[in-house]
């Protein structure tokens, strides 16, 4: 019964989702405030940033906080290297794949050995940081913009982790499955172009 309720909740939330807007190339960013807004304007970023924190919070491991911290660190590296490398098509695909994979692990309540989780989110974070930084125009402050999107990412992850720990403490982890189902459906939609 719990599975059906979480799936129904996930499908209902999916109907409220707007298309991803983060990588349109329109209205390129140029400062700290635009950096703050960027992760909130694309459903791919918004879901993944929250999902990383939620997944970490759902783990029964006191060191799980390393997952969001590792994500932030790798995202910074991804943003840094984007300033000197050509944009690979692969980075955008990895961003879309991250929505699907994190959705599945939360929906199916997959526990993960911490080093494996760290490797997984590091790959995703490098791609997210890379594509975030591609939106910086030539006259913008890359540092200010990057600090803005890192701040928003940290807040979204902290909120996700807080919710995950709250659900674990209340023995209501199954409620996170609806969010995982939303991520899964959105990830499939992004990857298939629907």
Secondary structure as UniProt FT lines:
FT   HELIX           2..14
FT   TURN            15..16
FT   TURN            22..23
FT   HELIX           32..41
FT   HELIX           43..58
FT   TURN            62..64
FT   HELIX           65..82
FT   TURN            83..84
FT   HELIX           89..107
FT   TURN            108..109
FT   HELIX           114..133
FT   TURN            134..135
FT   TURN            138..139
FT   HELIX           142..169
FT   TURN            170..171
FT   HELIX           173..176
FT   HELIX           177..192
//
